[in-house]
């Protein structure tokens, strides 16, 4: 409340109204916080090709993953003082260039970690029990081929006691490890910046247990895991391609809830067809928003349309954190 009052006093003294375009939307809680602080927040989505003209009337823009804020747009709107990203990755923003031009760039890296981690396990549970295929076939064949389908899906496996390899051990990777440990899984982790950390599991009654995790090499993670989950930023080339698939255990499961392009999709399809990879869970794709038909129709792939952070709870946290960051910036 003190922050809001200070910001209101600042705006009133200087007779200004900070205008923000939330081009990819913002949670109502975040919008309310900003408006109480004296900001104008517009949530109408402006098409990408019209942004340069529209942004001349704003002081800041917030985006998620849809809107791109590249060098040409930054140059066209020197009045913009802040770019806010509701979420983790900032691949859609030319961050360093913006900052070099004196534009603040902020994001909310912690707010969606649990939501993404839970989606990873949605895909894992789907894959180990063949739900992606069963949900396609049961409506059409359940009444006539029930026993055949029952037999087809009879060889499921359990996650408990298995090893999950986490590629990228930042906030989301660690949240994924926490869920895995709670399920009784072993964790192998790789990160560009090797580290030792402790994952703390909290239980009802105030009890907790801390489990040490030390990152290992990428080859160790790839070769030693029953399941692999990617949590890396955008890469210039795929992290997992034909060479990496060849090093994996037979029957491995792979989940990607990070960025499209981090898996060679052609190599993935080949590995799925050969049985090297038992199943994949994909929330992100090379050609968003038009994924390959071969990916969308594959019976061994569980699919979601880039919804890792799309829970009510995560959006509230993102909106609140983003609003506070914006208020803090313009209060200075």
C-alpha positions as a Markdown table, in Angstrom:
| # | Residue | x | y | z |
|---|---|---|---|---|
| 1 | Unk | 0.0 | 0.0 | 0.0 |
| 2 | Unk | 2.9 | 2.4 | 0.8 |
| 3 | Unk | 4.3 | 1.7 | -2.7 |
| 4 | Unk | 1.0 | 2.5 | -4.4 |
| 5 | Unk | 0.7 | 5.7 | -2.4 |
| 6 | Unk | 4.2 | 6.8 | -3.3 |
| 7 | Unk | 3.6 | 6.1 | -6.9 |
| 8 | Unk | 0.3 | 8.0 | -6.9 |
| 9 | Unk | 2.0 | 11.0 | -5.2 |
| 10 | Unk | 4.8 | 10.8 | -7.9 |
| 11 | Unk | 2.3 | 10.8 | -10.7 |
| 12 | Unk | 0.2 | 13.6 | -9.2 |
| 13 | Unk | 3.3 | 15.9 | -8.6 |
| 14 | Unk | 4.5 | 15.5 | -12.1 |
| 15 | Unk | 1.0 | 15.7 | -13.7 |
| 16 | Unk | 1.6 | 12.6 | -15.8 |
| 17 | Unk | -0.4 | 9.5 | -16.6 |
| 18 | Unk | 1.8 | 6.5 | -17.4 |
| 19 | Unk | 0.1 | 4.5 | -20.2 |
| 20 | Unk | 0.8 | 0.8 | -20.6 |
| 21 | Unk | -0.3 | -1.4 | -23.4 |
| 22 | Unk | -0.7 | -5.0 | -22.2 |
| 23 | Unk | -0.7 | -6.4 | -25.7 |
| 24 | Unk | -1.0 | -10.0 | -24.7 |
| 25 | Unk | -3.2 | -9.4 | -21.8 |
| 26 | Unk | -2.6 | -9.2 | -18.0 |
| 27 | Unk | -4.3 | -10.9 | -15.1 |
| 28 | Unk | -7.1 | -8.7 | -13.6 |
| 29 | Unk | -5.2 | -8.6 | -10.3 |
| 30 | Unk | -2.1 | -7.1 | -12.0 |
| 31 | Unk | -4.3 | -4.6 | -14.0 |
| 32 | Unk | -6.0 | -3.5 | -10.8 |
| 33 | Unk | -2.7 | -3.0 | -9.0 |
| 34 | Unk | -1.5 | -0.8 | -11.8 |
| 35 | Unk | -4.6 | 1.2 | -12.0 |
| 36 | Unk | -4.7 | 1.8 | -8.3 |
| 37 | Unk | -1.2 | 3.1 | -8.6 |
| 38 | Unk | -2.3 | 5.7 | -11.1 |
| 39 | Unk | -1.4 | 4.0 | -14.4 |
| 40 | Unk | -3.7 | 3.6 | -17.5 |
| 41 | Unk | -3.7 | 0.0 | -18.7 |
| 42 | Unk | -5.0 | -0.9 | -22.1 |
| 43 | Unk | -5.5 | -4.6 | -22.9 |
| 44 | Unk | -6.7 | -4.4 | -26.5 |
| 45 | Unk | -4.4 | -6.5 | -28.7 |
| 46 | Unk | -2.7 | -4.5 | -31.5 |
| 47 | Unk | -1.6 | -6.6 | -34.5 |
| 48 | Unk | 2.2 | -6.8 | -34.8 |
| 49 | Unk | 2.3 | -4.8 | -38.0 |
| 50 | Unk | 0.4 | -1.9 | -36.3 |
| 51 | Unk | 2.4 | -1.8 | -33.1 |
| 52 | Unk | 5.0 | 0.8 | -34.2 |
| 53 | Unk | 2.3 | 3.4 | -34.7 |
| 54 | Unk | 0.1 | 2.4 | -31.7 |
| 55 | Unk | 3.0 | 2.4 | -29.2 |
| 56 | Unk | 3.7 | 6.1 | -29.9 |
| 57 | Unk | 0.9 | 6.7 | -27.4 |
| 58 | Unk | 2.3 | 4.6 | -24.6 |
| 59 | Unk | 5.1 | 4.6 | -22.1 |
| 60 | Unk | 5.4 | 0.9 | -21.6 |
| 61 | Unk | 4.4 | -2.4 | -23.2 |
| 62 | Unk | 3.9 | -5.8 | -21.6 |
| 63 | Unk | 3.9 | -9.0 | -23.6 |
| 64 | Unk | 3.8 | -12.8 | -23.2 |
| 65 | Unk | 5.1 | -15.0 | -26.0 |
| 66 | Unk | 2.9 | -13.8 | -29.0 |
| 67 | Unk | 4.1 | -10.2 | -29.4 |
| 68 | Unk | 7.6 | -9.6 | -30.7 |
| 69 | Unk | 9.6 | -6.6 | -29.6 |
| 70 | Unk | 12.6 | -6.5 | -31.9 |
| 71 | Unk | 15.2 | -3.8 | -32.8 |
| 72 | Unk | 13.1 | -2.2 | -35.5 |
| 73 | Unk | 10.1 | -1.7 | -33.2 |
| 74 | Unk | 12.3 | -0.4 | -30.4 |
| 75 | Unk | 13.9 | 2.1 | -32.7 |
| 76 | Unk | 10.4 | 3.2 | -34.0 |
| 77 | Unk | 9.1 | 4.1 | -30.5 |
| 78 | Unk | 11.8 | 5.9 | -28.5 |
| 79 | Unk | 9.1 | 7.0 | -26.1 |
| 80 | Unk | 8.8 | 3.5 | -24.6 |
| 81 | Unk | 10.6 | 3.3 | -21.3 |
| 82 | Unk | 9.8 | -0.3 | -20.2 |
| 83 | Unk | 9.1 | -3.7 | -21.8 |
| 84 | Unk | 7.6 | -6.2 | -19.5 |
| 85 | Unk | 7.4 | -10.0 | -20.2 |
| 86 | Unk | 4.8 | -11.9 | -18.3 |
| 87 | Unk | 6.7 | -15.2 | -18.0 |
| 88 | Unk | 10.2 | -16.6 | -18.1 |
| 89 | Unk | 11.8 | -16.7 | -21.6 |
| 90 | Unk | 12.5 | -13.5 | -23.4 |
| 91 | Unk | 13.3 | -14.9 | -26.8 |
| 92 | Unk | 10.7 | -12.6 | -28.4 |
| 93 | Unk | 12.4 | -9.5 | -27.1 |
| 94 | Unk | 15.8 | -8.0 | -28.2 |
| 95 | Unk | 16.7 | -7.6 | -24.5 |
| 96 | Unk | 20.3 | -6.4 | -24.8 |
| 97 | Unk | 19.5 | -3.9 | -27.5 |
| 98 | Unk | 16.6 | -2.5 | -25.6 |
| 99 | Unk | 18.7 | -2.0 | -22.5 |
| 100 | Unk | 21.4 | -0.4 | -24.6 |
| 101 | Unk | 18.9 | 2.2 | -25.6 |
| 102 | Unk | 17.9 | 2.9 | -22.0 |
| 103 | Unk | 14.7 | 0.8 | -22.1 |
| 104 | Unk | 14.1 | -1.3 | -19.0 |
| 105 | Unk | 13.2 | -4.9 | -19.6 |
| 106 | Unk | 11.7 | -7.0 | -16.8 |
| 107 | Unk | 10.2 | -10.4 | -16.6 |
| 108 | Unk | 8.6 | -12.8 | -14.0 |
| 109 | Unk | 10.9 | -15.9 | -13.9 |
| 110 | Unk | 9.6 | -17.5 | -10.8 |
| 111 | Unk | 5.8 | -17.1 | -11.1 |
| 112 | Unk | 5.0 | -20.0 | -13.5 |
| 113 | Unk | 7.6 | -22.6 | -12.4 |
| 114 | Unk | 5.2 | -24.9 | -10.6 |
| 115 | Unk | 2.6 | -24.7 | -13.4 |
| 116 | Unk | 5.2 | -25.8 | -16.0 |
| 117 | Unk | 6.5 | -28.5 | -13.8 |
| 118 | Unk | 3.0 | -29.9 | -13.3 |
| 119 | Unk | 2.4 | -29.9 | -17.0 |
| 120 | Unk | 5.6 | -31.9 | -17.5 |
| 121 | Unk | 4.2 | -34.6 | -15.3 |
| 122 | Unk | 0.8 | -34.4 | -17.0 |
| 123 | Unk | 2.7 | -35.5 | -20.2 |
| 124 | Unk | 4.7 | -38.1 | -18.3 |
| 125 | Unk | 1.7 | -39.7 | -16.8 |
| 126 | Unk | -0.1 | -39.6 | -20.1 |
| 127 | Unk | 2.9 | -41.2 | -21.9 |
| 128 | Unk | 3.5 | -44.1 | -19.4 |
| 129 | Unk | -0.2 | -45.1 | -19.6 |
| 130 | Unk | -0.8 | -44.4 | -23.3 |
| 131 | Unk | -3.5 | -41.9 | -22.6 |
| 132 | Unk | -2.7 | -39.8 | -25.7 |
| 133 | Unk | -3.6 | -42.8 | -27.9 |
| 134 | Unk | -6.4 | -44.1 | -25.7 |
| 135 | Unk | -8.2 | -40.8 | -25.7 |
| 136 | Unk | -8.1 | -40.8 | -29.5 |
| 137 | Unk | -9.3 | -44.3 | -30.0 |
| 138 | Unk | -11.8 | -44.9 | -27.1 |
| 139 | Unk | -14.5 | -42.6 | -28.5 |
| 140 | Unk | -14.4 | -44.4 | -31.9 |
| 141 | Unk | -13.5 | -48.0 | -30.9 |
| 142 | Unk | -14.3 | -48.3 | -27.2 |
| 143 | Unk | -17.8 | -49.8 | -27.8 |
| 144 | Unk | -16.6 | -52.4 | -30.4 |
| 145 | Unk | -12.9 | -53.0 | -29.6 |
| 146 | Unk | -12.9 | -52.6 | -25.8 |
| 147 | Unk | -11.0 | -55.8 | -25.0 |
| 148 | Unk | -8.5 | -55.2 | -27.8 |
| 149 | Unk | -7.8 | -51.7 | -26.5 |
| 150 | Unk | -7.5 | -53.1 | -23.0 |
| 151 | Unk | -4.8 | -55.5 | -24.2 |
| 152 | Unk | -3.0 | -52.8 | -26.3 |
| 153 | Unk | -2.6 | -50.5 | -23.2 |
| 154 | Unk | -1.9 | -53.2 | -20.7 |
| 155 | Unk | 1.9 | -52.6 | -20.4 |
| 156 | Unk | 2.1 | -49.3 | -18.6 |
| 157 | Unk | 4.9 | -48.4 | -16.3 |
| 158 | Unk | 5.3 | -46.4 | -13.1 |
| 159 | Unk | 7.4 | -43.3 | -12.5 |
| 160 | Unk | 8.4 | -44.2 | -9.0 |
| 161 | Unk | 11.9 | -45.6 | -8.9 |
| 162 | Unk | 12.8 | -44.4 | -12.4 |
| 163 | Unk | 15.3 | -41.7 | -13.3 |
| 164 | Unk | 14.3 | -38.4 | -14.8 |
| 165 | Unk | 17.0 | -36.3 | -16.6 |
| 166 | Unk | 16.4 | -32.6 | -16.4 |
| 167 | Unk | 18.2 | -30.6 | -19.1 |
| 168 | Unk | 18.4 | -27.0 | -17.8 |
| 169 | Unk | 18.4 | -26.6 | -14.0 |
| 170 | Unk | 17.0 | -23.1 | -13.4 |
| 171 | Unk | 13.8 | -22.3 | -11.5 |
| 172 | Unk | 11.5 | -24.5 | -13.7 |
| 173 | Unk | 14.0 | -27.4 | -13.8 |
| 174 | Unk | 14.3 | -27.3 | -10.0 |
| 175 | Unk | 10.5 | -27.2 | -9.6 |
| 176 | Unk | 10.3 | -30.3 | -11.9 |
| 177 | Unk | 12.9 | -32.0 | -9.8 |
| 178 | Unk | 10.9 | -31.3 | -6.7 |
| 179 | Unk | 7.8 | -33.0 | -8.1 |
| 180 | Unk | 9.9 | -35.9 | -9.3 |
| 181 | Unk | 11.5 | -36.4 | -5.9 |
| 182 | Unk | 8.1 | -36.3 | -4.3 |
| 183 | Unk | 7.0 | -39.2 | -6.6 |
| 184 | Unk | 10.0 | -41.3 | -5.6 |
| 185 | Unk | 12.1 | -40.7 | -8.7 |
| 186 | Unk | 15.8 | -40.3 | -9.1 |
| 187 | Unk | 17.0 | -37.0 | -10.6 |
| 188 | Unk | 19.9 | -36.4 | -12.9 |
| 189 | Unk | 20.4 | -32.7 | -13.8 |
| 190 | Unk | 22.4 | -30.8 | -16.4 |
| 191 | Unk | 23.0 | -27.1 | -16.6 |
| 192 | Unk | 25.3 | -24.8 | -18.5 |
| 193 | Unk | 26.4 | -23.5 | -15.1 |
| 194 | Unk | 27.3 | -26.6 | -13.0 |
| 195 | Unk | 26.0 | -26.3 | -9.4 |
| 196 | Unk | 25.2 | -28.1 | -6.3 |
| 197 | Unk | 21.9 | -27.3 | -4.6 |
| 198 | Unk | 19.3 | -28.7 | -2.3 |
| 199 | Unk | 15.7 | -29.4 | -3.2 |
| 200 | Unk | 13.4 | -29.1 | -0.2 |
| 201 | Unk | 10.2 | -31.1 | 0.0 |
| 202 | Unk | 7.7 | -29.7 | 2.4 |
| 203 | Unk | 5.0 | -31.9 | 4.1 |
| 204 | Unk | 1.9 | -31.3 | 6.1 |
| 205 | Unk | 2.6 | -30.8 | 9.7 |
| 206 | Unk | 5.6 | -28.5 | 9.1 |
| 207 | Unk | 8.0 | -31.3 | 8.3 |
| 208 | Unk | 10.5 | -31.0 | 5.4 |
| 209 | Unk | 13.4 | -32.9 | 4.0 |
| 210 | Unk | 16.3 | -31.5 | 1.9 |
| 211 | Unk | 17.8 | -33.6 | -0.9 |
| 212 | Unk | 21.2 | -32.6 | -2.4 |
| 213 | Unk | 21.4 | -32.4 | -6.2 |
| 214 | Unk | 24.6 | -32.0 | -8.1 |
| 215 | Unk | 24.6 | -31.3 | -11.9 |
| 216 | Unk | 26.4 | -33.7 | -14.1 |
| 217 | Unk | 27.4 | -33.7 | -17.8 |
| 218 | Unk | 24.8 | -33.6 | -20.6 |
| 219 | Unk | 26.0 | -37.0 | -21.8 |
| 220 | Unk | 25.5 | -38.5 | -18.4 |
| 221 | Unk | 21.9 | -37.2 | -18.3 |
| 222 | Unk | 21.1 | -38.4 | -21.8 |
| 223 | Unk | 22.6 | -41.9 | -21.3 |
| 224 | Unk | 21.4 | -42.5 | -17.7 |
| 225 | Unk | 17.7 | -41.3 | -17.8 |
| 226 | Unk | 14.5 | -43.2 | -18.2 |
| 227 | Unk | 12.7 | -39.9 | -19.0 |
| 228 | Unk | 14.1 | -36.6 | -20.2 |
| 229 | Unk | 12.6 | -33.1 | -19.6 |
| 230 | Unk | 13.9 | -30.0 | -21.3 |
| 231 | Unk | 14.0 | -26.6 | -19.5 |
| 232 | Unk | 16.4 | -24.5 | -21.6 |
| 233 | Unk | 16.0 | -21.2 | -23.4 |
| 234 | Unk | 16.0 | -21.0 | -27.2 |
| 235 | Unk | 19.0 | -22.5 | -28.8 |
| 236 | Unk | 20.6 | -21.9 | -32.2 |
| 237 | Unk | 20.5 | -25.6 | -32.9 |
| 238 | Unk | 18.6 | -28.6 | -31.3 |
| 239 | Unk | 19.9 | -29.9 | -28.0 |
| 240 | Unk | 18.4 | -33.3 | -28.8 |
| 241 | Unk | 19.0 | -34.6 | -32.3 |
| 242 | Unk | 19.8 | -38.0 | -33.9 |
| 243 | Unk | 23.2 | -38.2 | -32.3 |
| 244 | Unk | 21.7 | -37.7 | -28.8 |
| 245 | Unk | 18.8 | -40.1 | -29.4 |
| 246 | Unk | 21.3 | -42.8 | -30.2 |
| 247 | Unk | 22.9 | -42.4 | -26.8 |
| 248 | Unk | 19.6 | -42.8 | -24.9 |
| 249 | Unk | 18.2 | -45.8 | -23.2 |
| 250 | Unk | 15.8 | -47.8 | -25.4 |
| 251 | Unk | 12.2 | -46.9 | -24.6 |
| 252 | Unk | 13.0 | -43.4 | -23.1 |
| 253 | Unk | 10.2 | -40.9 | -22.7 |
| 254 | Unk | 10.8 | -37.2 | -23.6 |
| 255 | Unk | 9.0 | -34.1 | -22.6 |
| 256 | Unk | 9.5 | -30.6 | -23.9 |
| 257 | Unk | 7.8 | -27.7 | -22.1 |
| 258 | Unk | 10.5 | -25.2 | -22.7 |
| 259 | Unk | 11.1 | -23.8 | -26.3 |
| 260 | Unk | 10.4 | -25.0 | -29.8 |
| 261 | Unk | 13.6 | -25.8 | -31.7 |
| 262 | Unk | 15.4 | -27.5 | -28.8 |
| 263 | Unk | 14.4 | -30.9 | -30.2 |
| 264 | Unk | 15.1 | -32.0 | -33.8 |
| 265 | Unk | 11.5 | -32.9 | -34.7 |
| 266 | Unk | 12.4 | -35.1 | -37.7 |
| 267 | Unk | 14.9 | -37.1 | -35.6 |
| 268 | Unk | 12.3 | -37.4 | -32.9 |
| 269 | Unk | 9.7 | -38.9 | -35.3 |
| 270 | Unk | 12.3 | -41.3 | -36.5 |
| 271 | Unk | 13.2 | -42.3 | -32.9 |
| 272 | Unk | 9.5 | -42.8 | -32.1 |
| 273 | Unk | 8.9 | -44.9 | -35.1 |
| 274 | Unk | 11.9 | -47.1 | -34.4 |
| 275 | Unk | 10.8 | -47.6 | -30.7 |
| 276 | Unk | 14.0 | -45.9 | -29.4 |
| 277 | Unk | 11.8 | -43.3 | -27.9 |
| 278 | Unk | 8.6 | -44.8 | -26.3 |
| 279 | Unk | 6.7 | -41.5 | -26.2 |
| 280 | Unk | 7.0 | -37.8 | -26.3 |
| 281 | Unk | 5.1 | -34.9 | -24.6 |
| 282 | Unk | 5.3 | -31.6 | -26.4 |
| 283 | Unk | 4.0 | -28.2 | -25.3 |
| 284 | Unk | 6.2 | -26.3 | -27.8 |
| 285 | Unk | 7.0 | -26.7 | -31.4 |
| 286 | Unk | 9.3 | -25.7 | -34.2 |
| 287 | Unk | 6.7 | -24.0 | -36.3 |
| 288 | Unk | 4.4 | -22.3 | -33.8 |
| 289 | Unk | 1.6 | -21.6 | -34.4 |
| 290 | Unk | 1.5 | -24.2 | -37.2 |
| 291 | Unk | 3.1 | -27.4 | -36.0 |
| 292 | Unk | 4.0 | -30.1 | -38.4 |
| 293 | Unk | 1.1 | -32.4 | -39.3 |
| 294 | Unk | 3.4 | -35.4 | -38.7 |
| 295 | Unk | 3.9 | -34.2 | -35.1 |
| 296 | Unk | 0.2 | -33.5 | -34.5 |
| 297 | Unk | -1.0 | -36.8 | -35.7 |
| 298 | Unk | 1.6 | -39.1 | -34.2 |
| 299 | Unk | 0.0 | -41.7 | -31.9 |
| 300 | Unk | 3.0 | -41.7 | -29.5 |
| 301 | Unk | 3.0 | -37.9 | -28.9 |
| 302 | Unk | 1.0 | -36.2 | -26.2 |
| 303 | Unk | 0.2 | -32.6 | -27.3 |
| 304 | Unk | -0.6 | -29.3 | -25.7 |
| 305 | Unk | -0.6 | -25.8 | -27.4 |
| 306 | Unk | 2.1 | -24.0 | -25.4 |
| 307 | Unk | 0.1 | -23.7 | -22.2 |
| 308 | Unk | 2.9 | -24.3 | -19.6 |
| 309 | Unk | 2.2 | -21.2 | -17.6 |
| 310 | Unk | -1.6 | -21.1 | -18.4 |
| 311 | Unk | -3.0 | -21.8 | -14.9 |
| 312 | Unk | -5.2 | -19.4 | -13.0 |
| 313 | Unk | -2.7 | -19.4 | -10.1 |
| 314 | Unk | 0.3 | -18.8 | -12.3 |
| 315 | Unk | -1.4 | -15.9 | -14.2 |
| 316 | Unk | -2.3 | -14.3 | -10.9 |
| 317 | Unk | 1.3 | -14.6 | -9.7 |
| 318 | Unk | 2.6 | -13.3 | -13.1 |
| 319 | Unk | 0.2 | -10.3 | -13.1 |
| 320 | Unk | 1.0 | -9.4 | -9.5 |
| 321 | Unk | 4.8 | -9.7 | -10.0 |
| 322 | Unk | 4.8 | -7.8 | -13.3 |
| 323 | Unk | 2.6 | -5.0 | -11.9 |
| 324 | Unk | 4.9 | -4.5 | -8.9 |
| 325 | Unk | 8.0 | -4.4 | -11.2 |
| 326 | Unk | 6.4 | -1.8 | -13.4 |
| 327 | Unk | 5.3 | 0.3 | -10.3 |
| 328 | Unk | 8.8 | 0.0 | -8.9 |
| 329 | Unk | 10.4 | 1.2 | -12.1 |
| 330 | Unk | 8.3 | 4.3 | -12.6 |
| 331 | Unk | 8.4 | 5.2 | -8.9 |
| 332 | Unk | 12.1 | 5.8 | -9.0 |
